[in-house]
Amino acid sequence: MEVLRLRVEPTPNPNAMKFTLNRMLAPAGQGRTYSDPAHAALSPLAQRVLDVPGVASVFVLRDFVTVTRQPQAGWDAIVPAVEQILRDLFAADAPGSA
């Protein structure tokens, strides 16, 4: 499998950050927004990101995730946590990983 590439970009909304991957996360046109861990039961990705302190919602579509923070939360803790979640989730899918 190809090495995971992850790019983090700001959005026009200062409370949202876009995480783009070279992996398909959801089919085109089937984006989902999660703001409550209970409603994210079918998305391990959304569940884990919503557990990060300061995260208000997660939007998943095609090859990207947009994370919206609570206005008082800082990106300094959120961005590395989300990056690690994405790397961990896709490392589990890599050949030879246990």
N, C-alpha and C positions, 0 to 999 in steps of 0.2 A: 504494500500500500504506500502511496505517496506520503512524504513527510508533511505533517500538519503545518500549515501556514496560517497565521493569525494576525490580523491587522486591526488596530483600535483607532477609531476616528471620532472626533467630536461631531455633533449634529448642530443644526441651527438652534436647538433647544439646549441651553446650558445645563439642564438637569438630565440630559440623555446622552448616552455614549453608544456608538455602534461598534460591534465586534464582528468582523467579517472573516470567514474561514474558507478554506478550499475543500469544504465538505458540504453536502446537501443536508440541511437540517429539517426542512419541510418542503413539500411540493409547492411550486409556484401557485399563487392564488389561494393557498390554504394557510395563511398566517394566523397566528393565535397570540392573543395578549393574555397574560396571567398577572393578577395582582394579589391573589390569595393562594397560599400553598395548598389549601384544601381543593381548590379548583384545578391545580396543576398535577393532579394524581397521575395522569397519563404522560406527563413530561418530566422525566428525571432531571433533565437540564433545567427546566423552569423551577422545579422544586428546590434544587440546590442553589440556584442563583437567588431565589427569593429568601433563602436562609441567610444570605450575606447581610450583615447589619447595614442599614441605610438604603437598601434597595426597595423601591416602591412597586415597580412592575417590570415585566419582561415581555418583549415582543419577539417572536420567532418567525422567520420567513426565509425561504430558499436557503441561502448560504450565510445568513447573518442573524445576529441577536442584537436587539436594541434594549439596553438597560436604562431604566429611568430611576433616578435616585430621589430620596426624600430631600426637600430643599436644604435642610440643615446638614445633610451628610456630605462628607468629602470624598472626592474621587481617589485620593491617595490610598485609601484602604480598599475601596470597591474594585477598582480596575485590576490590581494584582490577584484579588480573590477570584474574580470572574475568569481571568486568564487561566488560573490554575484549575478551576472547575472544567473549563473547556479542554485543557490539555489532558486532565485525568480521564474525562469521559471518552476522549478519542484514543488515548493510550490503551484503554481497555479493549478497543476494537482492533488494535494493531496486531499483525501476525507475531507470534512468539511471546505475547504478553500474557501474564497469568492473572 
